[in-house]
């Protein structure tokens, strides 16, 4: 490869050659002089200045979290003033869509004390729905409250120490049953770590809880954390069903459940807390508060006892059907169960059949299947 010829250095004092007519202009020198050696465009520099101007101005309120409250961007105006501070007009009513969030009066907001407001010049109200939007461009997302440390400790104590059922604790504190179970498991792990002397990230947890709306524990009047009676989606209701009925027929939710499956219970029996329906009926009657509470507790105890009996009978049946063989000086246990090929049923979809857990797809969307009803019941 031939050697490269180095470029001649550009002299500053280089002048165009003289001429009798007008002087010649060198396009190379002109383009070099007009070239910008900055890597950023003027627009990017302006945006950078605007960014630092906002950080040192209106954005300075976000350097430290607001004690006892969220500190989201949507809660401030363009000048960095808190909209719900005193001296501002009252928030619109619920009909205007800016109603207060579904939090208690002391939840998610700073208390009216000097400690919660370092400036000591304004009093801070609790958040409204518009204040719980951390992303201003996403109007549909609002930060949901989390369980406070006192409420989690109370859930763990009622379940493990007092021996109450998960269903009863869920109804008393207004926390969904799956969340109650998760809190009990995580709290148990935390207690074990504390006994072993492991370090916990308590400062980090407190810092996160200080920046999120939380549901605190109030012994006198517990605040519901979430809806505890949402109807779960059953797998039998995921397929399409066309059932024409006569106009004179009284078609109820019980009939709708039987259309999907003969064993599907109505919605009143499939909700997580069906006992609350009877409790609401007792409230509508002439029973006193003491009688309603006593009746509700007796019903819960009877249901828990019946559930324990069913679970004990199921486990005993499984033990009788399973044959266990442990080899001498072995670390394994072999389990054998009798299986019949007839257990799958006539259509091969019985849940007692072998391989039923792998699932069988429905044929309601398969091409060639008759989906239009051929008769009216």
C-alpha positions as CSV (number, residue, x, y, z in Angstrom):
1,X,0.0,0.0,0.0
2,X,1.5,3.4,-0.9
3,X,2.2,5.8,1.9
4,X,-0.5,8.4,2.6
5,X,0.4,12.0,1.7
6,X,-0.2,14.2,4.8
7,X,-2.4,17.2,4.3
8,X,-0.7,20.6,4.2
9,X,-1.4,22.7,7.3
10,X,-3.7,25.6,6.7
11,X,-1.9,28.9,7.2
12,X,-3.7,31.7,9.0
13,X,-2.2,34.5,6.9
14,X,-3.0,32.9,3.6
15,X,-4.3,35.5,1.2
16,X,-5.7,35.1,-2.3
17,X,-3.3,35.9,-5.1
18,X,-3.4,39.5,-6.4
19,X,-5.2,40.4,-9.5
20,X,-5.6,43.4,-11.6
21,X,-9.4,43.1,-11.5
22,X,-11.5,42.2,-8.4
23,X,-9.9,40.1,-5.7
24,X,-10.6,36.4,-5.8
25,X,-12.5,34.7,-3.0
26,X,-11.4,31.2,-1.9
27,X,-14.5,29.1,-1.2
28,X,-12.5,26.7,1.0
29,X,-11.5,29.4,3.4
30,X,-15.0,30.9,3.4
31,X,-16.6,27.6,4.3
32,X,-14.0,26.9,7.0
33,X,-14.6,30.3,8.6
34,X,-18.4,29.8,8.6
35,X,-18.4,26.3,10.0
36,X,-19.6,25.9,13.6
37,X,-17.3,23.8,15.8
38,X,-20.0,23.3,18.6
39,X,-21.3,19.8,18.9
40,X,-24.7,21.0,20.1
41,X,-27.2,23.0,18.1
42,X,-28.5,26.3,19.4
43,X,-31.9,24.7,20.0
44,X,-30.4,22.0,22.2
45,X,-28.4,24.7,24.2
46,X,-31.6,26.7,24.7
47,X,-33.5,23.6,26.0
48,X,-30.6,22.8,28.3
49,X,-30.7,26.3,29.8
50,X,-34.5,26.0,30.2
51,X,-34.0,22.7,32.0
52,X,-31.6,24.1,34.5
53,X,-33.7,27.2,34.9
54,X,-36.7,25.0,35.9
55,X,-34.5,22.8,38.2
56,X,-33.3,25.9,40.1
57,X,-36.7,27.6,40.0
58,X,-40.1,25.9,40.0
59,X,-38.5,22.4,40.2
60,X,-36.7,23.0,43.4
61,X,-39.7,21.8,45.4
62,X,-39.0,18.2,44.2
63,X,-35.5,18.0,45.7
64,X,-37.0,16.8,49.0
65,X,-40.2,14.8,49.5
66,X,-43.2,16.4,51.0
67,X,-43.6,14.9,54.5
68,X,-46.7,12.8,54.9
69,X,-47.8,13.3,51.4
70,X,-47.1,12.5,47.8
71,X,-45.0,15.0,45.8
72,X,-46.1,14.6,42.2
73,X,-45.6,17.0,39.4
74,X,-49.3,17.4,38.7
75,X,-49.9,18.8,42.2
76,X,-48.0,22.1,41.5
77,X,-48.6,24.9,39.1
78,X,-46.0,26.3,36.6
79,X,-44.5,28.5,39.3
80,X,-43.9,25.6,41.7
81,X,-46.8,26.5,44.1
82,X,-48.8,23.6,45.7
83,X,-52.3,23.9,44.4
84,X,-54.0,22.4,47.5
85,X,-52.2,24.7,49.9
86,X,-54.2,27.2,51.9
87,X,-55.1,30.4,50.2
88,X,-56.2,28.6,47.0
89,X,-59.8,28.1,46.1
90,X,-61.6,25.0,47.2
91,X,-61.4,21.9,45.0
92,X,-64.3,21.2,42.7
93,X,-67.0,18.8,43.6
94,X,-67.2,15.1,42.7
95,X,-69.3,15.9,39.7
96,X,-66.5,17.9,38.1
97,X,-64.2,14.9,38.2
98,X,-61.7,16.5,40.6
99,X,-63.1,15.0,43.8
100,X,-60.8,14.0,46.6
101,X,-59.2,10.6,46.3
102,X,-60.8,7.7,48.1
103,X,-58.5,8.0,51.1
104,X,-59.2,8.9,54.7
105,X,-58.8,12.4,55.9
106,X,-55.4,11.7,57.3
107,X,-54.2,9.5,54.5
108,X,-51.8,10.5,51.9
109,X,-51.7,14.1,53.0
110,X,-49.5,16.1,55.4
111,X,-51.0,17.0,58.7
112,X,-51.6,20.6,59.5
113,X,-48.6,20.9,61.8
114,X,-45.3,22.7,61.7
115,X,-43.5,19.4,61.5
116,X,-45.3,18.4,58.3
117,X,-44.8,21.8,56.6
118,X,-41.3,23.2,57.0
119,X,-42.2,26.6,55.7
120,X,-44.8,27.2,58.5
121,X,-46.8,29.5,56.3
122,X,-49.5,27.4,54.7
123,X,-51.5,24.4,55.7
124,X,-51.6,21.4,53.4
125,X,-54.8,19.5,52.7
126,X,-55.1,15.9,51.7
127,X,-54.6,14.9,48.0
128,X,-57.3,15.1,45.4
129,X,-57.5,12.7,42.5
130,X,-55.6,15.1,40.2
131,X,-52.7,15.2,42.7
132,X,-52.2,11.5,42.4
133,X,-51.0,11.5,38.8
134,X,-47.2,11.1,38.7
135,X,-47.2,11.3,34.9
136,X,-48.9,14.4,33.6
137,X,-49.3,13.1,30.0
138,X,-51.0,9.9,31.2
139,X,-54.3,11.2,32.6
140,X,-55.7,7.7,33.1
141,X,-53.1,6.5,35.6
142,X,-53.3,7.4,39.3
143,X,-51.1,6.2,42.0
144,X,-52.9,3.6,44.2
145,X,-52.4,3.5,48.0
146,X,-50.3,0.9,49.6
147,X,-50.6,-0.7,53.1
148,X,-49.0,1.2,55.9
149,X,-46.6,-0.5,58.3
150,X,-49.1,-0.4,61.2
151,X,-51.8,-2.0,59.1
152,X,-49.5,-4.8,57.9
153,X,-48.4,-5.5,61.5
154,X,-52.1,-5.6,62.6
155,X,-52.9,-8.1,59.8
156,X,-50.1,-10.4,60.9
157,X,-51.0,-10.2,64.5
158,X,-54.7,-11.0,63.9
159,X,-53.9,-14.0,61.8
160,X,-50.9,-15.6,63.5
161,X,-51.3,-14.4,67.2
162,X,-55.1,-14.1,67.6
163,X,-55.8,-17.1,65.3
164,X,-58.4,-15.4,63.1
165,X,-59.2,-16.6,59.7
166,X,-58.0,-14.8,56.5
167,X,-61.6,-14.3,55.5
168,X,-62.5,-12.7,58.8
169,X,-59.5,-10.4,58.8
170,X,-60.2,-9.4,55.2
171,X,-63.8,-8.4,56.1
172,X,-62.7,-6.5,59.2
173,X,-59.9,-4.4,57.7
174,X,-61.2,-4.1,54.1
175,X,-58.1,-5.8,52.5
176,X,-58.5,-8.5,49.8
177,X,-57.8,-12.1,51.0
178,X,-54.9,-12.7,48.7
179,X,-53.2,-9.6,49.9
180,X,-53.8,-10.7,53.5
181,X,-52.1,-14.0,52.8
182,X,-49.2,-12.2,51.1
183,X,-48.8,-9.8,54.1
184,X,-48.7,-12.8,56.5
185,X,-46.1,-14.6,54.5
186,X,-43.8,-11.6,54.1
187,X,-44.2,-10.6,57.7
188,X,-43.3,-14.1,58.8
189,X,-40.1,-13.9,56.8
190,X,-39.3,-10.5,58.2
191,X,-39.8,-11.9,61.8
192,X,-37.5,-14.8,61.0
193,X,-34.8,-12.5,59.6
194,X,-35.0,-10.3,62.7
195,X,-34.5,-13.4,65.0
196,X,-31.5,-14.4,62.9
197,X,-30.0,-10.9,63.2
198,X,-30.2,-10.0,59.5
199,X,-30.2,-6.4,58.5
200,X,-33.4,-5.0,57.1
201,X,-33.8,-2.1,54.6
202,X,-36.0,-0.2,57.0
203,X,-34.7,3.3,56.0
204,X,-35.4,2.5,52.4
205,X,-38.9,1.2,53.2
206,X,-39.7,4.3,55.2
207,X,-38.5,6.6,52.4
208,X,-40.6,4.8,49.8
209,X,-43.7,4.8,52.0
210,X,-43.2,8.5,52.6
211,X,-43.6,9.2,48.9
212,X,-46.6,7.0,48.2
213,X,-50.2,7.3,49.4
214,X,-50.7,4.8,52.2
215,X,-53.6,3.3,54.1
216,X,-53.0,3.6,57.8
217,X,-54.6,1.5,60.6
218,X,-57.2,3.2,62.6
219,X,-58.5,1.0,65.5
220,X,-61.8,2.9,66.0
221,X,-62.9,3.0,62.4
222,X,-60.8,0.9,59.9
223,X,-60.5,2.5,56.5
224,X,-61.2,0.0,53.6
225,X,-58.1,-0.3,51.5
226,X,-59.7,-1.8,48.4
227,X,-62.7,-3.7,47.1
228,X,-62.8,-7.1,48.7
229,X,-65.9,-8.6,46.9
230,X,-64.9,-8.5,43.3
231,X,-66.2,-11.4,41.3
232,X,-63.4,-13.5,39.9
233,X,-63.6,-14.7,36.2
234,X,-64.4,-18.4,36.0
235,X,-62.8,-20.5,33.4
236,X,-66.1,-21.8,32.2
237,X,-67.3,-18.3,31.3
238,X,-64.5,-17.7,28.8
239,X,-66.3,-19.3,25.9
240,X,-69.1,-18.0,23.7
241,X,-72.6,-19.4,24.4
242,X,-75.7,-18.6,22.3
243,X,-78.9,-19.4,24.3
244,X,-82.2,-18.1,23.0
245,X,-85.0,-17.9,25.6
246,X,-88.6,-16.9,25.4
247,X,-89.6,-13.4,26.6
248,X,-91.9,-14.8,29.3
249,X,-89.2,-16.8,31.0
250,X,-87.7,-15.4,34.2
251,X,-84.0,-15.8,33.5
252,X,-81.8,-15.2,36.6
253,X,-78.1,-15.4,37.4
254,X,-78.6,-18.9,38.6
255,X,-79.9,-19.9,35.1
256,X,-77.0,-18.0,33.4
257,X,-74.5,-20.0,35.5
258,X,-76.1,-23.3,34.5
259,X,-75.8,-22.4,30.8
260,X,-72.0,-22.2,31.1
261,X,-71.7,-25.2,33.3
262,X,-74.2,-27.3,35.3
263,X,-71.9,-27.0,38.4
264,X,-71.2,-23.2,38.1
265,X,-72.6,-21.4,41.1
266,X,-74.3,-18.0,40.8
267,X,-72.5,-14.8,41.4
268,X,-73.9,-14.4,44.9
269,X,-72.2,-17.6,46.0
270,X,-68.9,-17.2,44.0
271,X,-67.9,-13.8,45.4
272,X,-65.1,-13.9,48.1
273,X,-67.4,-12.8,50.9
274,X,-70.9,-14.1,50.3
275,X,-71.7,-13.6,54.0
276,X,-71.6,-9.8,53.5
277,X,-74.8,-10.2,51.5
278,X,-76.7,-11.7,54.4
279,X,-75.1,-9.0,56.7
280,X,-76.5,-6.3,54.5
281,X,-79.9,-7.9,54.6
282,X,-79.7,-8.0,58.4
283,X,-78.9,-4.3,58.4
284,X,-82.1,-3.7,56.4
285,X,-84.1,-5.6,58.9
286,X,-85.0,-4.6,62.5
287,X,-82.0,-6.4,64.1
288,X,-79.8,-4.4,66.5
289,X,-76.1,-3.9,65.8
290,X,-75.1,-6.4,68.6
291,X,-77.4,-9.1,67.2
292,X,-76.0,-8.6,63.7
293,X,-72.4,-8.9,64.8
294,X,-73.1,-11.9,66.9
295,X,-74.9,-13.7,64.1
296,X,-72.2,-12.8,61.6
297,X,-69.5,-14.2,63.8
298,X,-71.4,-17.4,64.5
299,X,-71.9,-17.9,60.8
300,X,-68.2,-17.3,60.1
301,X,-67.2,-19.8,62.7
302,X,-69.6,-22.4,61.4
303,X,-68.3,-21.9,57.8
304,X,-64.7,-22.2,58.9
305,X,-65.3,-25.3,60.9
306,X,-67.1,-26.9,57.9
307,X,-64.3,-25.9,55.6
308,X,-61.7,-27.5,57.9
309,X,-63.7,-30.7,58.0
310,X,-63.9,-30.9,54.2
311,X,-60.1,-30.2,53.9
312,X,-59.4,-32.9,56.5
313,X,-61.6,-35.4,54.7
314,X,-59.9,-34.6,51.4
315,X,-56.4,-35.1,52.7
316,X,-57.4,-38.4,54.4
317,X,-58.9,-39.6,51.1
318,X,-55.7,-38.7,49.2
319,X,-53.6,-40.6,51.8
320,X,-55.7,-43.7,51.3
321,X,-55.4,-43.6,47.5
322,X,-51.7,-43.0,47.4
323,X,-49.3,-45.9,48.1
324,X,-45.9,-44.7,49.4
325,X,-42.7,-46.8,49.2
326,X,-39.5,-45.6,50.8
327,X,-36.5,-47.7,50.1
328,X,-34.2,-48.6,53.0
329,X,-31.5,-45.9,53.4
330,X,-33.0,-44.0,50.6
331,X,-33.5,-40.3,50.2
332,X,-36.5,-40.5,48.0
333,X,-40.1,-41.5,48.4
334,X,-42.0,-43.2,45.6
335,X,-45.8,-42.5,45.4
336,X,-48.2,-44.6,43.3
337,X,-51.8,-43.9,42.5
338,X,-54.3,-46.1,40.6
339,X,-55.4,-44.6,37.3
340,X,-58.2,-45.7,35.1
341,X,-58.5,-44.8,31.4
342,X,-62.3,-44.6,31.8
343,X,-61.9,-41.6,34.2
344,X,-61.8,-39.1,31.3
345,X,-65.5,-39.6,30.6
346,X,-67.3,-40.0,27.3
347,X,-66.1,-36.7,25.8
348,X,-62.6,-36.9,27.2
349,X,-62.9,-33.7,29.2
350,X,-63.4,-34.9,32.7
351,X,-61.1,-33.3,35.2
352,X,-60.4,-36.6,36.9
353,X,-58.8,-37.9,33.7
354,X,-55.0,-38.2,33.3
355,X,-53.5,-35.1,31.7
356,X,-56.5,-32.9,32.5
357,X,-54.3,-30.3,34.0
358,X,-52.7,-29.6,30.6
359,X,-56.0,-28.2,29.3
360,X,-58.2,-28.9,26.3
361,X,-59.1,-25.9,24.0
362,X,-62.7,-25.1,23.5
363,X,-64.2,-25.5,20.0
364,X,-66.5,-22.5,20.1
365,X,-64.3,-20.6,17.6
366,X,-63.3,-23.5,15.5
367,X,-64.2,-23.3,11.8
368,X,-67.1,-25.6,10.8
369,X,-68.7,-25.7,14.2
370,X,-72.4,-24.9,14.5
371,X,-72.7,-21.8,16.6
372,X,-76.3,-20.8,15.8
373,X,-78.9,-22.4,18.2
374,X,-81.2,-24.8,16.5
375,X,-84.0,-24.8,19.1
376,X,-85.5,-22.6,21.9
377,X,-85.8,-24.0,25.4
